[in-house]
């Protein structure tokens, strides 16, 4: 093992893990030469370039292998852990004590008559545990033996098992394959290094996540380009945070900041991308998904706990019977010494120790032990084995139930453990997400508000159910003269004022044009053209984003090409009267997050002008507007957003600002410094830099998209409510949207009393009241007079509603005893 003095990337991994690169080679900490606390992970990519054997020696000792185990027991721990699980049961402990005592002369029967049933019951339960754990072991073996292509460093890729992967290996993952470890995305089949992953196994989300490699590695898309690839990665230590990653890539004497956009997590699947190349960073139990995994718990059902309580009661009865008999026996035995009650046939003068009148107390204690063994049948040990047999049969029925088979994924139900089968029939509360669970997660562009003017005539699902909201909300309805139109997925908008280029005749044409331009360029979508079709489809991170880009295309602003630094749009030019191709240079993308609630893109036009386009929740966009915004336009847009929310639509606000060259240059320097930093305050520094540029915005308008309910949802919720099950729907929507979704899915109904509760006094999260203290329902449900509204009040920490954990709650009170509610996070 030798240390190179010319290139930090050439030094062995073990040395790199201790000594950081020198300042001359882009050291992460030039002052100290040591990695910051919590960022000691050191990875030398393509470590097998010097030969597979030496590469294994270098990378092997430093970090664990890639094999995983999710079993509850091992060969060494099975016997003690399983015996502990069995003797947690009260009956087993009781029979164990009785079996030990049965070896004494006090036993009224042979010891085998008690010991044999106990051994059979415990052995059968242990065998069931062993079989279920063996099935987990088989699943682990199947996962560990999956094949993946790994680069040998000298020749080409060859297939190897997942368990043989090491930190620093370069792997090739193909379409619809799972990632074998946590990888750094180097390149993909696309020129811009973009790929899409499905994280259903990690967070349950069906939306595809977009990942993008660094510009420095995007050219590593061929095998021959990997022969000379040498890089060093310093990053955070293994942790359980799925949505964060900090690190630095040292490559070609340059350093590049790493973010979650470049990380491919184990357990996720590659979608809509032919292949990607990645470098292994975390393996085995150090991967993020395994860091989130917990040890298989010891599961005991409520029936089993109830049985223990019943056994306690039976044991108390048994103690009472044995004690009463033993006390009476002691009294009678002691009386044998009296002349009047002398039983000559018992020969008390020559009796054994168990019936000695001179030691009546000890004789009574021996009689007590004998009684416990004699009445042992009062405690039903066979009940446990009967329950175990029933559970095994139930799990078999679950595995073979055709009604629980999913045709789309070709997967039947699988009961990995039979310990909790009976819990399925004892559900009393359901906590359900809304998007993707109750709804189809397939968005459609329905309405929009531009420069204070509302557009869109399409009727929603809720509006149809409740008679429409046009009259209540004051919309100016403009029916499309076209009776039938071609269906476009994600676009269900009708308004002659905007369609077919008619928007050029509107008085606020410039604002409408900028509105459509923001829809067309402020996103991270990828255009896809099928071989047998000339139409362009879009691969988006979320259905909302796909619907907005599709809407821009239908309005005449077709996004058709993207590279790492540019985005091309075919726009309708109102001056020329035809479509023209324009290319915008993408300078920065400030990505969306649940904390930011917005995304922004900074770009340069062909004329050299700098613009910041921003879209996000109205609560964060409106507070960042410039004071120069027209008040009538602002007030109308706010009113339209409220009306859209009341109609159950998902809303986004759009805004922009033009930047000066000097302002952008100063800000970009600060932003780049924050992005390249490696410390615990990294996210806060990046957010502060983003806040500095996302200000003084000009409001353009708002969009409204609809996520339709899945088939059968209202009927299902109605049946569950009739069964007395309490239902809570969790959603991140505005309160008005949550209420209307509650009515459309039958969670809320006319005969219910409705309460609004909020923890703040701002009024921004609750509907405006008919008076200053009350609350009112939205336009769709305002007509129902059988509801009672409670004034909003500030809640203390001891308030029952606070203890229930609802930040904003719409609670319902049923006359038939059912319960439920909806809350917004």
C-alpha positions in Angstrom: 0.0 0.0 0.0 1.5 3.3 -1.0 0.5 6.9 -0.8 0.7 9.1 -3.9 2.1 12.6 -3.5 0.6 13.9 -6.8 -3.0 13.0 -6.7 -5.2 12.6 -3.7 -7.6 10.4 -5.7 -4.8 7.8 -6.0 -4.2 7.3 -2.3 -5.6 4.1 -0.6 -9.0 4.3 1.0 -7.8 3.5 4.4 -5.4 6.4 4.4 -8.0 8.7 2.9 -10.3 7.8 5.8 -7.8 9.1 8.3 -6.0 11.9 6.4 -8.0 14.3 4.3 -6.6 15.6 0.9 -4.0 18.2 1.2 -4.9 21.9 0.5 -3.3 21.7 -2.9 -5.8 19.1 -3.9 -9.0 20.8 -2.8 -9.0 19.9 0.8 -12.4 20.1 2.5 -10.8 21.6 5.6 -7.6 23.3 4.7 -7.0 24.8 8.1 -7.1 21.6 10.1 -6.6 18.9 7.5 -9.3 16.9 9.2 -12.9 16.1 8.2 -15.7 18.1 10.0 -17.5 16.2 12.8 -20.1 13.9 11.3 -18.5 13.9 7.9 -15.8 11.3 8.2 -17.0 9.0 5.4 -14.2 8.7 2.9 -14.8 6.8 -0.4 -12.3 6.2 -3.2 -14.3 5.5 -6.3 -13.3 2.8 -8.7 -11.0 1.2 -6.1 -10.7 -2.0 -8.1 -8.7 -0.3 -10.8 -5.5 -1.7 -9.5 -6.9 -5.3 -9.6 -9.9 -6.9 -8.0 -7.9 -8.5 -5.2 -6.1 -5.3 -4.1 -9.3 -3.4 -4.5 -11.0 -5.8 -2.1 -8.2 -5.5 0.4 -8.4 -1.7 0.3 -12.1 -1.3 0.6 -13.0 -4.4 2.5 -11.7 -3.7 6.0 -13.0 -0.2 6.2 -16.7 -0.7 5.8 -19.1 -3.6 6.2 -20.3 -5.7 3.3 -23.5 -5.3 1.4 -25.3 -8.4 2.8 -28.3 -7.7 5.0 -30.3 -9.7 7.5 -33.8 -9.0 8.7 -34.3 -12.2 10.7 -35.3 -12.1 14.4 -33.1 -14.9 15.5 -29.7 -16.3 14.7 -28.4 -19.9 15.2 -26.9 -18.9 18.5 -29.7 -16.7 19.8 -32.7 -18.7 18.7 -32.9 -21.0 21.8 -32.6 -18.4 24.5 -34.6 -15.7 22.8 -37.4 -18.1 21.8 -37.6 -19.6 25.3 -37.8 -16.1 26.7 -40.7 -15.3 24.3 -42.5 -18.5 25.3 -42.2 -18.1 29.0 -43.5 -14.5 28.8 -46.8 -16.3 28.9 -48.2 -16.7 32.4 -49.5 -20.2 31.8 -46.2 -21.6 30.6 -44.4 -20.2 33.6 -47.1 -21.8 35.9 -46.8 -25.2 34.3 -43.0 -25.0 34.4 -43.2 -24.5 38.2 -45.7 -27.3 38.5 -43.5 -29.6 36.4 -40.5 -28.9 38.6 -42.5 -29.7 41.8 -44.0 -32.8 40.2 -40.6 -34.5 40.5 -41.0 -34.5 44.4 -42.9 -37.0 46.4 -45.7 -34.5 46.8 -46.9 -35.1 43.3 -50.2 -37.1 43.1 -49.1 -38.3 39.6 -46.0 -38.9 37.6 -44.0 -35.8 36.4 -44.3 -36.8 32.7 -48.0 -36.1 32.8 -47.3 -32.4 33.4 -44.0 -32.0 31.6 -45.0 -33.6 28.4 -47.9 -31.2 27.6 -45.6 -28.2 28.4 -42.9 -29.5 26.2 -45.3 -30.1 23.3 -46.9 -26.6 23.6 -43.6 -24.8 23.9 -42.0 -26.8 21.1 -44.9 -26.2 18.8 -44.8 -22.5 19.4 -41.0 -22.4 18.9 -41.3 -24.4 15.7 -43.7 -21.9 14.4 -41.4 -19.0 15.2 -38.5 -20.9 13.6 -40.5 -21.5 10.4 -41.5 -17.9 10.1 -38.0 -16.7 10.7 -36.6 -19.1 8.2 -38.9 -17.6 5.6 -37.4 -14.2 6.4 -34.0 -15.7 6.0 -35.0 -17.1 2.6 -36.1 -13.6 1.5 -32.8 -12.2 2.7 -30.9 -14.8 0.7 -32.9 -14.0 -2.4 -32.1 -10.3 -2.0 -28.4 -10.8 -1.2 -28.0 -13.1 -4.2 -29.5 -10.7 -6.8 -27.2 -9.9 -9.6 -25.8 -6.5 -10.6 -23.2 -5.4 -13.1 -20.0 -4.1 -11.4 -17.0 -2.5 -13.1 -13.8 -4.5 -12.5 -11.6 -1.5 -13.1 -9.6 -2.8 -16.1 -11.8 -4.6 -18.6 -15.6 -4.2 -18.4 -18.7 -4.8 -16.4 -19.4 -8.3 -15.1 -22.3 -9.6 -13.0 -21.9 -10.3 -9.3 -24.1 -10.8 -6.3 -25.4 -7.8 -4.3 -23.7 -9.2 -1.1 -20.2 -8.9 -2.8 -20.4 -5.2 -3.5 -17.9 -2.9 -1.7 -17.8 0.8 -1.0 -16.3 2.6 -4.0 -17.5 0.1 -6.6 -18.9 1.4 -9.9 -22.2 -0.4 -10.8 -24.5 -0.3 -13.7 -28.2 -0.5 -12.9 -30.8 -1.1 -15.7 -34.4 -0.1 -16.1 -36.9 -1.5 -13.6 -34.1 -2.9 -11.4 -33.6 -2.1 -7.7 -30.5 -0.2 -6.5 -28.3 -2.7 -4.6 -26.8 0.0 -2.3 -26.8 3.7 -1.7 -25.2 5.1 -4.8 -23.8 8.4 -6.1 -25.3 8.9 -9.6 -22.5 9.4 -12.1 -24.4 9.4 -15.4 -27.3 7.9 -17.2 -28.4 7.0 -20.7 -29.7 10.6 -21.1 -27.2 13.3 -22.2 -28.1 15.5 -19.3 -27.5 12.8 -16.6 -31.2 12.7 -15.5 -33.0 9.5 -14.3 -36.2 8.7 -12.5 -36.6 6.5 -9.5 -39.6 5.0 -7.7 -39.4 5.1 -3.9 -42.6 3.2 -3.1 -40.6 0.8 -0.8 -39.1 3.7 1.1 -41.9 6.2 1.7 -45.0 4.8 0.0 -45.0 7.5 -2.6 -45.9 6.5 -6.2 -44.6 9.7 -7.7 -41.4 9.3 -9.6 -38.4 11.2 -8.2 -36.1 13.0 -10.5 -32.4 12.6 -10.0 -29.6 14.4 -11.8 -25.8 13.8 -11.9 -23.2 16.5 -11.7 -22.0 18.2 -14.8 -18.5 16.9 -14.1 -19.6 13.2 -14.3 -22.4 13.4 -16.9 -19.9 12.4 -19.7 -19.2 9.0 -18.0 -21.9 7.3 -20.1 -19.6 4.8 -21.8 -17.6 1.9 -20.4 -14.3 3.1 -21.8 -14.7 6.5 -20.1 -14.7 4.7 -16.7 -11.3 3.2 -17.1 -9.5 6.4 -16.1 -12.1 7.6 -13.7 -10.7 8.3 -10.3 -12.5 10.3 -7.6 -12.6 10.8 -3.9 -15.8 11.4 -1.9 -16.0 12.9 1.5 -19.6 12.9 2.9 -21.7 12.5 6.0 -21.6 9.4 8.1 -24.3 6.8 7.7 -27.7 8.0 9.0 -31.4 7.4 8.7 -32.3 10.7 7.0 -33.8 9.7 3.6 -34.2 13.2 2.2 -30.9 14.8 3.1 -27.3 14.2 2.1 -24.2 16.4 2.3 -20.8 15.6 0.8 -18.2 16.7 -1.7 -16.8 15.0 -4.8 -13.1 15.6 -5.5 -12.5 14.9 -9.2 -10.0 16.3 -11.7 -8.5 18.6 -9.1 -11.9 20.2 -8.5 -14.5 19.9 -5.8 -18.2 19.6 -6.4 -21.0 19.7 -3.7 -23.2 16.7 -3.5 -26.9 16.9 -2.6 -29.8 14.4 -2.4 -30.4 15.0 -6.2 -27.3 12.8 -6.8 -28.1 10.0 -4.4 -29.8 6.8 -5.3 -31.1 4.9 -2.3 -31.2 1.2 -1.8 -34.7 -0.2 -2.1 -35.8 2.3 -4.8 -36.2 1.3 -8.4 -35.0 2.8 -11.7 -37.9 3.9 -13.9 -38.1 5.4 -17.4 -34.3 5.3 -17.8 -32.5 2.6 -19.7 -29.5 2.5 -17.4 -27.4 4.5 -14.9 -23.9 4.3 -13.6 -23.3 4.9 -9.9 -20.6 4.7 -7.2 -21.3 2.8 -4.0 -21.3 5.0 -0.9 -23.1 3.1 1.8 -23.5 -0.7 1.9 -25.5 -3.2 3.8 -26.8 -2.1 7.2 -25.2 1.3 6.7 -27.6 2.2 3.9 -30.4 4.7 4.8 -33.2 2.2 4.3 -31.6 -0.2 6.8 -30.8 2.6 9.2 -34.6 3.2 9.3 -35.3 -0.5 9.9 -35.8 -1.7 13.4 -35.2 -5.0 15.0 -38.2 -7.4 14.5 -40.3 -6.6 17.6 -41.9 -9.1 20.0 -45.5 -8.9 18.9 -48.3 -10.0 21.2 -51.9 -9.5 20.2 -54.7 -8.2 22.3 -56.2 -11.6 22.5 -53.0 -13.1 23.9 -52.8 -10.3 26.5 -56.5 -10.9 27.3 -55.7 -14.6 27.7 -52.9 -13.8 30.2 -55.4 -11.8 32.3 -57.8 -14.7 32.2 -55.0 -17.1 33.3 -54.2 -14.7 36.2 -57.9 -14.9 37.3 -57.9 -18.7 37.1 -54.6 -18.9 38.9 -56.1 -16.7 41.7 -59.1 -19.1 41.9 -56.7 -22.0 42.0 -54.7 -20.4 44.9 -57.9 -19.8 46.8 -59.1 -23.4 46.4 -55.7 -24.8 47.4 -55.2 -22.4 50.3 -58.7 -23.1 51.7 -58.2 -26.8 51.5 -54.7 -26.7 53.0 -55.8 -24.5 55.9 -58.6 -26.9 56.7 -56.3 -29.8 56.3 -53.8 -28.3 58.8 -56.5 -27.7 61.4 -57.8 -31.3 61.1 -54.3 -32.8 61.2 -53.3 -30.9 64.3 -56.5 -32.0 66.0 -55.5 -35.7 65.6 -53.5 -35.4 68.8 -56.6 -34.7 70.9 -58.2 -37.8 72.5 -61.6 -36.9 71.5 -60.8 -36.7 67.8 -58.2 -39.4 67.6 -58.3 -41.4 64.3 -56.6 -44.6 65.2 -56.7 -45.9 61.6 -54.5 -43.0 60.4 -51.9 -44.0 63.0 -50.9 -40.4 63.8 -48.3 -41.7 66.2 -46.4 -43.3 63.3 -47.4 -40.9 60.4 -45.0 -39.5 57.8 -43.7 -36.0 57.6 -46.5 -35.0 55.2 -49.2 -35.9 57.8 -47.5 -35.3 61.1 -49.8 -33.7 63.7 -46.8 -32.4 65.5 -45.8 -30.4 62.4 -49.2 -29.4 61.2 -48.1 -26.2 59.5 -45.5 -27.9 57.3 -48.0 -30.7 56.5 -50.5 -28.0 55.4 -47.9 -26.4 53.1 -47.1 -29.8 51.5 -50.9 -30.3 51.1 -51.0 -26.8 49.4 -48.4 -27.9 46.8 -50.2 -31.1 46.2 -53.5 -29.3 45.7 -51.9 -27.0 43.1 -50.7 -30.0 41.1 -54.0 -31.8 41.6 -56.2 -28.9 40.4 -53.7 -27.9 37.6 -56.3 -28.8 35.0 -58.1 -25.5 35.9 -55.5 -23.6 33.9 -56.0 -24.6 30.2 -52.6 -25.0 28.7 -54.1 -26.6 25.6 -55.8 -23.3 24.8 -52.5 -21.7 23.8 -51.7 -24.4 21.3 -55.2 -24.2 19.9 -54.8 -20.5 19.4 -51.5 -21.1 17.6 -53.0 -23.6 15.3 -55.9 -21.2 14.5 -53.4 -18.4 13.7 -51.4 -20.6 11.4 -54.5 -21.6 9.5 -55.6 -17.9 9.3 -52.3 -16.9 7.8 -52.6 -19.7 5.2 -56.1 -18.4 4.3 -54.8 -14.9 4.0 -52.0 -16.0 1.6 -54.5 -17.9 -0.6 -57.3 -15.3 -0.5 -58.1 -14.4 -4.1 -59.9 -11.3 -3.1 -56.6 -9.9 -1.7 -54.7 -10.6 -4.9 -53.5 -7.5 -6.8 -53.6 -8.1 -10.6 -51.7 -4.9 -11.5 -48.6 -5.9 -9.6 -49.2 -9.6 -9.7 -48.7 -9.9 -6.0 -50.9 -11.9 -3.5 -51.2 -11.1 0.2 -48.3 -12.3 2.3 -48.6 -12.8 6.1 -44.9 -12.7 7.2 -46.0 -13.4 10.8 -49.2 -14.9 12.2 -48.9 -13.4 15.7 -51.3 -10.5 14.9 -53.9 -12.0 12.6 -56.8 -11.4 15.0 -55.9 -7.7 15.2 -57.3 -7.2 11.7 -60.8 -7.6 13.0 -60.4 -5.2 15.9 -59.6 -2.0 14.0 -61.4 1.0 15.7 -59.6 3.9 14.1 -58.3 4.5 10.5 -55.7 7.2 9.8 -55.5 7.7 6.0 -53.6 10.0 3.7 -55.6 11.7 1.0 -53.4 12.0 -2.1 -52.9 8.6 -3.8 -54.9 6.8 -1.1 -58.4 8.3 -1.5 -57.6 10.1 -4.8 -56.2 8.8 -8.0 -53.1 11.0 -7.8 -53.8 11.9 -11.4 -54.1 15.7 -11.7 -56.1 17.7 -14.3 -55.7 21.4 -15.0 -59.2 22.9 -14.4 -59.1 26.6 -13.8 -56.7 29.6 -13.5 -56.6 33.2 -12.4 -54.4 35.6 -14.5 -54.0 39.2 -13.6 -57.1 39.2 -11.4 -59.4 37.5 -14.0 -60.7 34.0 -13.5 -60.7 31.6 -16.4 -62.1 28.1 -16.8 -65.6 26.6 -17.2 -65.1 22.9 -16.3 -67.3 21.5 -13.6 -65.6 19.6 -10.8 -66.7 16.4 -9.1 -67.7 18.3 -5.9 -69.4 21.0 -7.9 -71.5 18.5 -9.7 -72.4 16.7 -6.5 -73.5 20.0 -4.7 -75.0 21.8 -7.6 -72.1 23.9 -8.8 -70.4 27.0 -7.3 -70.6 29.4 -10.2 -73.5 31.3 -8.8 -72.1 31.4 -5.3 -68.6 32.4 -6.2 -69.5 35.0 -8.9 -67.8 33.4 -11.8 -68.4 34.8 -15.3 -69.1 31.7 -17.2 -67.9 31.6 -20.8 -69.0 28.4 -22.4 -66.9 26.9 -25.1 -68.6 26.8 -28.4 -66.9 23.6 -29.2 -69.2 20.8 -28.0 -66.6 18.1 -28.1 -62.9 18.2 -27.9 -60.0 15.8 -27.9 -59.2 14.4 -24.5 -55.8 15.4 -23.2 -54.5 13.7 -20.1 -53.9 16.2 -17.3 -55.9 19.0 -19.1 -59.6 19.5 -18.6 -59.8 23.3 -19.2 -62.4 25.0 -21.4 -62.6 28.7 -21.9 -62.7 30.4 -25.4 -60.9 33.4 -24.1 -57.6 31.5 -23.7 -57.8 28.6 -26.1 -56.6 28.6 -29.7 -54.5 31.8 -29.4 -57.5 33.9 -28.4 -55.6 35.0 -25.3 -53.8 37.5 -27.5 -57.0 39.5 -27.7 -57.2 40.0 -23.9 -56.4 43.4 -22.5 -53.7 41.9 -20.1 -51.9 40.0 -22.9 -48.4 40.6 -21.5 -49.3 39.2 -18.1 -51.0 36.2 -19.7 -48.0 35.5 -21.9 -45.6 35.7 -18.9 -48.0 33.4 -17.0 -47.8 30.7 -19.7 -44.1 31.1 -19.9 -43.7 30.5 -16.2 -45.8 27.3 -16.6 -43.6 26.2 -19.4 -40.1 26.7 -17.8 -40.5 26.7 -14.0 -40.3 22.9 -13.5 -38.0 19.9 -13.5 -39.9 17.9 -16.1 -38.3 15.9 -18.9 -39.9 15.7 -22.3 -40.3 12.2 -23.8 -41.1 11.5 -27.5 -42.3 8.0 -28.4 -40.8 6.4 -31.4 -44.2 5.8 -33.1 -45.7 9.2 -32.1 -44.8 12.8 -32.8 -46.6 14.0 -29.6 -44.5 14.9 -26.6 -45.3 13.5 -23.2 -43.7 14.5 -19.9 -42.0 12.7 -17.1 -42.5 14.7 -14.0 -41.7 14.3 -10.3 -45.4 14.9 -9.4 -48.7 14.8 -11.3 -49.3 18.4 -10.4 -46.2 19.5 -12.3 -47.0 17.3 -15.3 -50.5 18.8 -15.5 -49.1 22.4 -15.4 -46.6 21.7 -18.2 -49.3 20.0 -20.3 -51.5 23.1 -19.8 -48.7 25.4 -21.0 -48.4 23.2 -24.1 -52.2 23.4 -24.8 -52.1 27.2 -24.4 -49.3 27.4 -27.1 -46.1 27.2 -25.0 -44.7 23.8 -25.7 -41.7 22.7 -23.7 -39.8 20.3 -26.0 -36.2 20.0 -25.0 -34.0 20.2 -21.9 -30.3 19.9 -21.3 -28.2 20.4 -18.1 -28.1 24.2 -18.6 -30.8 25.0 -21.1 -34.5 24.6 -21.6 -36.3 25.1 -25.0 -39.9 26.2 -25.5 -41.9 26.5 -28.7 -43.9 29.7 -27.9 -46.7 31.4 -29.7 -45.5 34.9 -30.5 -48.5 37.4 -30.7 -46.5 39.9 -32.7 -45.4 37.4 -35.4 -48.7 35.5 -35.2 -46.9 32.1 -35.2 -44.9 29.8 -33.0 -41.2 30.4 -32.5 -38.5 28.3 -30.7 -36.8 30.0 -27.8 -34.0 28.7 -25.7 -33.5 29.8 -22.1 -30.2 29.4 -20.2 -30.9 27.9 -16.8 -28.6 29.5 -14.2 -30.1 28.1 -11.0 -32.9 25.9 -9.8 -34.1 26.5 -6.2 -35.9 23.2 -5.7 -39.2 22.6 -4.0 -39.4 21.1 -0.6 -42.1 20.6 2.0 -40.5 23.3 4.2 -40.0 25.9 1.4 -43.4 25.2 -0.3 -42.2 26.7 -3.5 -39.7 26.3 -6.3 -37.9 28.9 -8.4 -35.8 28.9 -11.5 -33.4 31.7 -12.6 -32.7 31.9 -16.3 -31.4 34.1 -19.0 -33.3 34.9 -22.2 -31.9 35.0 -25.7 -31.9 38.8 -25.3 -29.7 38.6 -22.2 -32.4 39.5 -19.6 -32.4 37.7 -16.3 -35.6 36.5 -14.8 -36.6 34.6 -11.6 -39.8 32.5 -12.0 -41.4 31.2 -8.9 -44.4 29.0 -8.1 -45.7 27.7 -4.8 -48.3 27.9 -2.1 -50.1 31.2 -1.8 -49.1 31.5 1.8 -45.4 31.8 0.9 -45.8 33.6 -2.4 -48.0 36.4 -1.3 -45.7 37.4 1.6 -42.8 37.8 -0.9 -44.6 40.1 -3.3 -43.4 43.6 -4.1 -45.3 46.6 -2.8 -45.8 47.7 -6.4 -48.3 45.0 -7.2 -51.7 46.3 -8.3 -54.1 46.0 -5.4 -57.2 45.2 -7.5 -55.4 42.4 -9.2 -54.0 41.1 -5.9 -57.3 41.2 -4.1 -59.1 39.4 -7.0 -56.4 36.7 -7.1 -56.8 36.1 -3.4 -60.5 35.8 -3.8 -60.1 33.3 -6.7 -57.6 31.2 -4.7 -60.1 31.0 -1.8 -62.9 30.0 -4.2 -60.7 27.4 -5.8 -59.8 26.0 -2.4 -63.5 26.0 -1.4 -64.2 23.9 -4.5 -61.7 21.3 -3.4 -59.0 22.2 -6.0 -55.3 22.3 -5.4 -53.9 25.8 -5.9 -50.5 27.3 -6.8 -49.5 30.9 -7.1 -47.2 32.1 -9.9 -44.9 35.1 -9.7 -41.7 36.5 -11.2 -39.2 39.3 -11.0 -36.5 40.7 -13.3 -32.9 40.7 -12.0 -30.0 43.0 -12.6 -26.7 41.5 -13.6 -24.8 43.0 -10.6 -27.5 41.8 -8.1 -27.5 38.2 -9.5 -23.6 38.0 -9.6 -23.4 39.0 -5.9 -26.2 36.6 -4.9 -24.9 33.7 -6.9 -21.5 33.9 -5.2 -23.2 33.7 -1.8 -25.5 30.9 -3.0 -22.6 28.8 -4.4 -20.6 29.2 -1.2 -23.6 28.0 0.8 -24.2 25.0 -1.5 -20.5 24.0 -1.3 -20.3 24.2 2.5 -20.1 21.0 4.5 -21.4 21.7 8.0 -24.5 21.1 10.1 -25.9 24.5 9.1 -25.8 23.7 5.4 -29.5 23.7 4.9 -30.0 26.9 6.8 -27.3 28.6 4.8 -28.9 27.5 1.5 -32.3 28.6 2.6 -31.1 32.0 3.7 -29.5 32.5 0.3 -32.7 31.5 -1.4 -34.7 33.9 0.7 -32.4 36.8 -0.3 -33.3 36.4 -4.0 -37.0 35.3 -3.7 -38.4 38.7 -2.8 -40.1 41.7 -4.4 -42.0 39.4 -6.7 -44.7 40.4 -9.2 -47.8 38.3 -8.9 -49.1 36.8 -12.2 -52.0 34.6 -11.0 -52.9 31.2 -9.7 -53.6 27.7 -11.0 -56.2 25.2 -9.9 -55.9 21.4 -10.5 -58.1 18.6 -9.5 -57.2 15.2 -8.1 -60.2 12.9 -8.6 -61.4 10.4 -6.0 -60.8 6.7 -6.7 -63.7 4.6 -7.6 -65.7 3.4 -4.6 -64.1 5.7 -2.0 -67.4 7.3 -0.8 -69.1 3.9 -0.5 -66.2 2.4 1.4 -66.0 5.3 3.9 -69.8 5.1 4.4 -69.6 1.4 5.2 -66.7 1.9 7.6 -68.6 4.7 9.4 -71.6 2.4 9.7 -69.4 -0.2 11.4 -68.5 2.4 14.1 -64.9 2.9 12.9 -63.4 6.3 13.5 -61.8 7.8 10.4 -59.2 10.6 10.2 -58.1 11.9 6.8 -54.7 13.7 6.8 -54.0 16.2 4.1 -51.7 19.1 3.5 -54.4 21.1 1.7 -55.9 24.3 2.8 -58.8 24.0 5.3 -61.4 24.9 2.7 -60.1 22.2 0.4 -60.0 19.6 3.1 -63.6 20.3 4.1 -64.9 19.9 0.5 -62.9 16.7 0.0 -64.5 15.5 3.2 -67.9 16.0 1.7 -67.1 14.6 -1.7 -65.7 11.3 -0.2 -68.6 11.0 2.2 -66.5 11.5 5.3 -68.6 14.6 6.2 -72.4 14.5 5.6 -75.4 16.8 6.1 -76.6 15.3 9.4 -73.3 16.0 11.1 -72.4 18.8 13.4 -69.2 20.4 12.3 -66.5 22.2 14.4 -63.5 24.2 13.3 -60.6 24.3 15.6 -57.3 26.2 15.1 -54.3 26.9 17.2 -53.6 30.4 16.0 -55.5 33.6 15.7 -54.4 34.7 12.3 -57.4 33.3 10.5 -55.3 32.4 7.5 -56.0 28.7 8.0 -59.7 28.8 8.8 -62.6 30.0 6.7 -63.6 33.6 7.1 -66.6 34.0 9.4 -69.9 35.6 9.0 -68.8 37.6 12.0 -65.3 38.2 13.4 -65.5 35.3 15.9 -67.4 32.7 14.0 -66.6 30.4 11.1 -68.5 29.7 8.0 -68.5 26.8 5.5 -67.3 27.2 2.0 -69.6 28.0 -0.9 -70.5 24.4 -1.8 -71.7 23.5 1.7 -72.9 26.9 3.0 -76.6 26.0 2.2 -76.8 23.3 4.8 -78.4 24.8 8.0 -78.1 21.8 10.3 -74.4 22.5 11.2 -73.3 24.3 14.3 -70.1 26.3 14.3 -67.8 27.0 17.2 -65.9 30.3 17.5 -62.2 29.9 17.0 -60.2 30.0 20.2 -56.6 29.7 21.3 -56.0 26.3 22.8 -53.7 25.5 25.8 -51.5 22.5 26.1 -54.0 20.8 28.4 -56.9 21.2 26.0 -58.4 17.8 25.0 -58.2 18.7 21.3 -54.5 19.5 21.6 -53.9 16.3 23.3 -55.5 14.5 20.4 -52.7 15.9 18.3 -54.6 17.8 15.6 -53.2 21.1 14.5 -56.2 22.0 12.4 -59.2 19.7 12.7 -62.6 19.4 11.3 -64.4 17.1 13.7 -67.6 15.4 13.1 -70.2 14.2 15.5 -72.5 11.4 14.4 -75.8 10.5 15.7 -75.3 6.8 14.9 -72.2 6.5 17.1 -69.6 6.5 14.3 -66.7 8.9 14.3 -64.1 10.5 12.1 -62.6 13.7 11.0 -60.2 15.4 8.7 -57.1 17.3 9.6 -54.6 19.5 7.6 -51.0 19.2 8.4 
